[in-house]
Amino acid sequence: MLTDRTTLTQYLIEERRRFPGASGELNALILDVALACKAISKRIAYGAIDGVLGSAGTANVQGETQQRLDVLANEIFMRANEWGGALAGMVSEELDEPYPIPERYPRGKYLLVFDPLDGSSNIDVNVSVGSIFSILRSPAPGSLAANDFLQPGAQQVCAGYAIYGPATMLVISVGNGTHGFTLDPQLGEFILTHPGLRIAPATSEFAINASNARFWEPAVKRFVDECLAGQAGPRGKDYNMRWIASLVAEAHRILMRGGVFLYPRDTREPTKPGRLRLLYEANPIAYLIEQAGGAATNGRDRILDIAPGTLHQRIGFVFGAQAEVQRIAGYHRDHADRPYDAPLFGERGLFRGTR
């Protein structure tokens, strides 16, 4: 029965009641985002039947090949959110510049940033993908400039993601914990199924792309080396290593069962400070992780304290169990000025380097 389950709409209304002066605009915006996620979920579910798989034959502002579903999901997000009157503008991974609200619609006091389809390279092999979003207050409601979006993640008023897997889930935070909602396909409603998600401070599971080992910084090599050493090593326990290559899927696993994720800065492309985008990937995921009791860093600084310099700024990203994230940050401090010799990663090691 619906009476014994909390819908997303009910949850948002109850949260709004905690703030009698709230206008309801934020709730309406979140529900529009949820509608976009439902529409994307439906298109993904049909996959090849609907003819939406494969390359779009175009590239985004970062030079990455766009999938057809990247373009479609981006269009769905814009159409679902441009008309409601809550937004001054949007920024997307798939757009070069901010998207202003068309003149035929009223402009509001919020900004929306999003990755419409994270992990889209996995679509063709039917691996879970997702959408990531963040809502900020506009510093100048009614107008729009690129600098309006360059706010530290701590200033987010809402963050979340949708994961399109065996079930479609929406995971959000409005600053009062992290909560998971599962889409009931018959009702067409997101139902609260995972209230108050919490990440254990310690873990025996980590996620990293080991194929990049030869490019890692000493602190990262040291951490992974210790994990791989297992019970005989300095950590005194065995670890499992995971890698899905979808940020949403990685974050969801950690929120559900713990762990730590590393996509660190490395020397593969020395001019880039990392791979993931700060504004619409790292910031919203870090917000959700912290609200669930975890931590998030670039190895040196708390993610949510970093002010973006550009709309599509990249960054190294480590998040998950507090104890592990703090350990990794400590190793970055320890190795700031001295090299590290890791036996598992040397020339005779497990991941042999080449010269």
C-alpha positions in Angstrom: 0.0 0.0 0.0 1.1 3.5 -0.8 0.2 4.7 2.7 3.1 2.8 4.3 5.7 4.0 1.9 7.2 7.5 1.5 7.3 8.9 -2.0 9.9 11.5 -3.1 7.2 14.1 -3.2 6.1 13.4 0.3 9.7 13.4 1.6 10.4 16.8 0.0 7.2 18.3 1.4 8.1 17.0 4.9 11.6 18.5 4.6 10.1 21.8 3.4 7.9 22.0 6.5 11.1 22.2 8.6 11.6 25.6 7.0 8.3 27.6 7.1 9.7 30.4 5.0 10.6 28.1 2.0 8.9 28.9 -1.2 8.7 25.4 -2.6 10.8 26.3 -5.7 13.6 23.9 -4.7 11.1 21.0 -4.3 9.6 21.7 -7.7 13.1 21.8 -9.3 14.1 18.4 -7.7 10.9 16.8 -9.0 11.6 18.1 -12.5 15.1 16.6 -12.2 13.5 13.3 -11.0 11.2 13.4 -14.1 14.2 13.8 -16.4 15.8 10.8 -14.7 12.6 8.7 -15.2 12.5 9.6 -18.9 16.2 8.7 -19.3 15.7 5.4 -17.5 12.9 4.5 -19.9 15.0 5.2 -23.0 18.0 3.3 -21.6 15.8 0.3 -20.8 14.8 -0.1 -24.4 18.4 0.2 -25.6 19.0 -1.3 -29.0 15.2 -1.8 -29.5 14.8 1.9 -29.5 17.9 2.6 -31.7 19.6 4.8 -29.1 22.9 2.9 -28.7 26.2 3.7 -30.4 28.2 6.8 -31.2 26.6 10.1 -32.0 29.5 11.0 -34.3 30.2 14.1 -32.3 32.5 15.2 -29.4 31.8 17.3 -26.3 33.8 20.3 -25.1 36.4 18.0 -23.5 37.0 16.2 -26.8 35.3 13.0 -25.7 33.2 11.0 -28.2 29.5 11.5 -27.5 27.2 8.5 -27.4 23.7 8.9 -28.8 22.3 8.6 -25.3 24.7 11.3 -24.1 23.0 13.7 -26.5 19.5 12.4 -25.8 19.9 12.5 -22.0 21.3 16.1 -22.2 18.3 17.2 -24.2 15.9 15.5 -21.8 17.5 17.3 -18.8 17.3 20.7 -20.5 13.7 20.3 -21.6 12.5 19.0 -18.3 14.1 21.8 -16.2 14.0 24.9 -18.4 10.3 25.8 -18.1 9.6 25.6 -14.3 10.7 29.1 -13.3 13.2 27.9 -10.6 16.4 28.2 -12.7 18.6 31.0 -13.9 20.6 28.7 -16.1 22.3 25.3 -16.4 25.7 23.8 -17.1 26.2 20.4 -18.6 29.1 18.1 -19.4 27.8 18.1 -23.0 27.7 21.9 -23.4 30.5 24.3 -24.1 28.9 27.2 -22.3 26.2 27.8 -19.7 22.6 27.3 -21.0 20.5 30.3 -20.3 16.8 29.8 -19.7 14.9 30.8 -22.8 13.2 34.2 -22.7 9.7 32.7 -23.0 10.1 31.1 -19.5 10.6 32.9 -16.1 14.0 32.8 -14.5 14.5 31.7 -10.9 17.1 31.8 -8.1 18.8 28.4 -8.7 21.5 27.0 -11.0 21.6 23.4 -12.1 24.8 21.6 -13.1 24.7 18.0 -14.4 26.3 15.1 -16.1 23.4 13.7 -18.0 24.8 10.3 -18.6 27.8 9.3 -16.6 29.6 6.1 -17.7 28.0 6.1 -21.2 30.9 4.2 -22.6 29.5 1.2 -20.7 26.0 1.4 -22.4 26.8 -1.0 -25.2 27.7 -3.7 -22.7 24.7 -3.1 -20.5 26.6 -2.0 -17.4 24.9 0.3 -14.9 25.2 4.0 -15.8 23.7 7.1 -14.2 23.0 10.8 -14.1 24.6 13.2 -11.7 23.3 16.7 -10.7 23.9 19.6 -8.3 21.8 22.6 -7.4 23.3 25.9 -6.4 21.9 29.3 -5.5 22.3 31.9 -8.2 24.3 34.9 -6.9 22.4 37.2 -9.2 18.9 35.8 -9.8 17.5 36.9 -13.1 20.8 37.2 -14.9 23.4 34.6 -15.9 27.2 34.5 -16.2 29.7 31.6 -16.3 31.3 32.8 -13.0 27.9 32.3 -11.2 28.5 28.6 -11.3 32.1 28.6 -9.9 31.1 28.0 -6.3 32.7 25.6 -3.8 30.8 22.4 -3.4 30.0 23.2 0.2 27.5 25.8 -1.2 25.3 23.2 -2.9 21.7 23.2 -1.7 21.0 19.7 -3.2 23.0 17.0 -4.9 22.1 13.6 -6.2 22.4 11.0 -8.8 20.2 8.5 -10.6 21.5 5.0 -11.3 20.0 3.0 -14.1 20.6 -0.6 -13.2 18.5 -3.7 -12.3 16.4 -1.1 -10.6 16.4 2.7 -11.2 17.3 4.6 -8.0 17.5 8.2 -7.1 20.0 9.1 -4.3 19.8 12.7 -3.0 20.7 15.0 -0.2 19.3 18.4 0.7 21.7 18.7 3.6 19.9 16.4 6.0 21.6 13.1 5.3 21.7 10.9 2.1 18.6 9.0 1.1 17.9 6.5 -1.6 14.6 6.2 -3.5 13.7 3.3 -5.8 11.5 3.8 -8.9 8.3 1.9 -8.8 7.7 1.4 -12.5 3.9 0.7 -12.0 3.3 3.9 -10.0 5.9 5.9 -11.8 7.0 7.2 -8.4 10.3 7.2 -6.5 9.8 5.4 -3.2 12.0 5.9 -0.1 13.7 2.6 0.3 17.2 3.5 1.8 16.8 6.3 4.4 19.8 7.7 6.2 22.6 5.9 4.3 25.8 5.6 6.3 29.3 4.7 5.2 31.4 2.6 7.7 34.6 4.5 8.6 36.8 1.5 7.8 36.7 -1.0 4.9 38.4 -3.9 3.2 37.4 -2.9 -0.4 38.9 -0.3 -2.7 38.4 0.7 -6.3 41.0 1.9 -8.7 42.0 1.4 -12.3 45.2 -0.7 -11.9 46.2 -0.3 -15.6 47.3 3.3 -14.7 49.7 2.1 -11.9 52.8 3.2 -13.8 51.5 6.8 -13.7 50.4 6.9 -10.0 51.9 9.3 -7.5 53.9 7.8 -4.7 51.1 8.2 -2.1 48.7 6.2 -4.3 51.3 3.5 -5.0 51.9 3.2 -1.3 48.3 2.8 -0.4 47.5 0.2 -3.1 50.7 -1.6 -2.3 49.7 -2.0 1.3 46.2 -3.2 0.4 47.6 -5.8 -2.0 50.0 -7.1 0.6 47.0 -8.4 2.6 47.2 -9.9 6.0 51.0 -10.2 5.7 51.4 -6.5 5.1 51.2 -3.4 7.3 47.4 -3.2 7.2 47.0 -6.7 8.6 44.0 -7.7 6.5 43.0 -8.7 3.0 41.4 -6.3 0.6 39.2 -6.8 -2.5 39.8 -4.5 -5.5 36.9 -3.4 -7.7 36.6 -1.3 -10.8 33.4 -0.6 -12.8 34.5 2.5 -14.7 31.3 4.3 -14.0 31.4 7.0 -11.3 27.8 6.6 -10.3 28.0 2.8 -10.0 31.2 3.1 -7.9 29.6 5.7 -5.6 26.4 3.7 -5.3 28.4 0.6 -4.2 30.2 2.5 -1.6 27.1 4.1 -0.2 25.4 0.7 0.0 28.2 -1.4 1.4 31.3 0.8 2.1 34.7 1.1 0.5 37.0 3.7 -1.0 37.3 4.9 -4.6 40.4 6.4 -6.1 40.7 8.2 -9.5 43.8 10.2 -8.5 45.8 12.7 -10.4 48.7 11.0 -12.2 51.5 11.6 -14.7 49.7 10.2 -17.7 48.7 13.7 -18.8 50.8 16.0 -16.6 48.9 19.2 -17.7 45.6 17.8 -16.3 45.0 17.8 -12.5 42.8 14.8 -12.8 40.2 13.0 -14.9 36.9 13.7 -13.3 35.1 17.1 -13.5 34.8 19.1 -10.2 31.6 21.0 -10.8 29.2 18.3 -11.9 30.9 15.0 -10.9 33.2 15.4 -7.9 31.2 18.1 -6.0 27.8 16.4 -6.0 29.2 12.9 -5.2 31.4 14.4 -2.4 28.3 16.1 -1.0 26.4 12.8 -0.9 29.4 10.9 0.6 30.0 13.5 3.4 26.3 13.6 4.2 26.5 9.8 4.6 29.5 10.0 7.0 32.3 9.5 4.5 35.0 11.8 3.2 36.2 13.1 -0.1 39.5 14.7 -1.2 41.7 15.3 -4.2 44.5 13.9 -2.1 45.4 17.3 -0.7 42.3 19.3 0.0 38.7 18.5 0.9 36.7 18.5 -2.3 33.9 20.7 -1.1 36.3 23.5 -0.1 37.8 23.8 -3.6 36.5 26.7 -5.7 36.2 25.8 -9.4 38.3 27.9 -11.7 36.5 26.9 -14.9 33.2 25.2 -15.8 34.8 22.0 -16.9 37.8 21.8 -14.5 39.2 18.4 -13.8 40.4 17.1 -10.5 41.7 14.0 -8.8 39.1 12.3 -6.7 39.2 10.0 -3.7 36.1 9.3 -1.6 34.5 6.8 0.7 35.3 5.4 4.2 36.7 8.2 6.4 39.6 6.3 7.8 40.9 5.3 4.3 40.4 8.7 2.8 42.3 10.3 5.7 45.1 7.7 5.3 45.5 8.5 1.6 45.5 12.2 2.3 48.2 11.6 5.0 50.3 9.7 2.5 50.1 12.6 0.1 51.4 14.8 2.9 54.2 12.3 3.8 55.4 11.9 0.2 55.1 15.6 -0.9 58.9 16.0 -0.9 60.3 12.5 -1.1 60.0 9.5 -3.5 58.5 6.2 -2.6 59.8 2.8 -3.5 56.9 0.3 -3.7 58.1 -3.3 -4.3 54.9 -4.4 -6.0 55.1 -1.5 -8.5 58.8 -1.4 -9.3 60.4 -2.9 -12.4 60.2 -6.3 -10.9 56.8 -5.8 -9.4 53.3 -6.9 -10.0 52.5 -4.0 -12.4 55.8 -3.9 -14.2 56.7 -0.5 -15.7 58.4 0.1 -19.1 61.1 2.5 -20.0 
